[in-house]
Amino acid sequence: MAIPSHHQLPSRIEWIDIAKAYGIIAIVLGHILSHTPVSHFLYWWHIPLFFILSGIFVKPLNNVHDWQKFFNHRIKPELELYIGMGILLIGLYTVIHHKNQMFLQNHLVDLIYGGRTLNFYTSPFWFINAYILTIIVLTIIISLISSRTMLVLLVTGGLLLGASYSQVSWVHINGFAMIPWSADTVLITLFYSYIGYTLFHANRNWIQDPKAISGIIIIATTLILIHLNGGFTFRLSLKSHLIQSSLPKAVALILIPTSLALGVMVCALITSKLPFKFGLPLIGRHTLAIMYGHKLFLDICGLVGIKNPVIILLIGVGAPLFTAITIQRISHLTNSLAYGLNNNFR
């Protein structure tokens, strides 16, 4: 996903964890400051960032055993967590907001439809849909197609197609113009994941080259300055398939999110060199928990009357993080106790 779970990585790469932390903080802040210029800017890059990062960890698969391992270790756990967290959060929303059984049943069915039907506490779940589909499609095409030229043409063609329309207006589910799991979003997200794959597949350390760092910072800063001076307009919401720009849409989709996401990755790399990292690596290791849980805690903040955006952000990020760490420690303690009891009875 986009957000690879921490157990899926062969080793921790700190700047990647920090980049993920910046991304998830931007997502939470974007939901707090929704429909503001700040949120519009954050939407330019936070979701594309996660897809670029996800592509770093994709690799071609050569045989049936590799595919079985890929499904069992990467796809199946994501599906199980998606279903489990979906049932939990929809149940919590039903209880907290005093909804009836019909509301519960309808929104449980929405987990099957996915995409734009996912709302309330599950509104970020569309990302999980897109992540799973994108990783599967990217793995298939890089496994079947060895020609880089063909791959570039394929993913770029997909992006051009995705940029050519506003929404899937010919299919409606529960009142939303979409297909199940908003699968057509993959036309765009696949491009970003392939960017991550092709840029970092051979050499993950190229981004540490001073020339690369300087070039990325210059391009990203220039784009921001041009926008601030009225040079172009751009709005992006991948969940809603909303793409608005004074530039050609395909050009905007290729240039702006990619440049800014790489800029954030450079900032993460620089942050990793600092003596104080403000807990960002820890946040980056638990982005999935924050992605799933932050809407619950944002809603609770609203219900109890907390209005300060900084406090809400701290709760929106910190509460799911604390919950995830607590569950992990309890699980570790339980496993340790079970292991000790088994040894004592041998």
FENPEDA-V52828 format. One record per backbone hydrogen bond with DSSP energy under -1.0 kcal/mol. NH is the residue of the N-H (numbers start at 1). CO is the residue of the C=O. Records with the same first field share a line. If there is no record, write none. Layout:
NH->CO  CO
This chain:
8->5
17->13
18->14
19->15
20->16
21->17
22->18
23->19
24->20
25->21
26->22
27->23
28->24
29->25
30->26
31->27
32->28
33->29
40->36
41->37
42->38
43->39
45->42
46->42
49->45
50->46
51->47
52->48
53->49
54->50
55->51
57->54
58->55
67->63
68->64
69->65
70->66
71->67
72->68
73->69
74->70
75->70
76->71
79->75
80->76
81->77
82->78
83->79
84->80
85->81
86->82
87->83
88->84
89->85
90->86
91->87
92->88
93->89
94->90
95->91
96->92
97->93
98->95
99->94
104->100
105->101
106->102
107->103
108->104
109->105
110->106
112->109
113->109
114->110
117->114
118->115
122->119
123->120
125->122
127->124
129->125
130->126
131->127
132->128
133->129
134->130
135->131
136->132
137->133
138->134
139->135
140->136
141->137
142->138
143->139
144->140
145->141
151->147
152->148
153->149
154->150
155->151
156->152
157->153
158->154
159->155
160->156
161->157
162->158
163->159
164->161
169->167
171->168
173->176
176->173
178->171  176
181->113
182->179
183->180
185->182
186->183
187->184
188->185
189->185
190->186
192->188
193->189
194->190
195->191
196->192
197->193
198->194
199->195
200->196
201->197
208->205
209->206
213->209
214->210
215->211
216->212
217->213
218->214
219->215
220->216
221->217
222->218
223->219
224->220
225->221
226->222
227->223
228->224
229->225
230->227
231->226
235->244
237->242
242->237
244->235
246->233
252->248
253->249
254->250
255->251
256->252
259->255
260->256
261->257
262->258
263->259
264->260
265->261
266->262
267->263
268->264
269->265
270->266
271->267
272->268
273->270
274->271
280->277
283->279
284->280
285->281
286->283
290->286
291->287
292->288
293->289
294->290
297->293
298->294
299->295
300->296
301->297
302->298
303->299
304->300
306->301
312->308
313->309
314->310
315->311
316->312
317->313
318->314
319->315
321->317
322->318
323->319
324->320
325->321
326->322
327->323
328->324
329->325
330->326
331->327
332->328
333->329
334->330
335->331
336->332
337->333
338->334
339->335
340->336
341->337
342->338
343->339
344->340
345->341
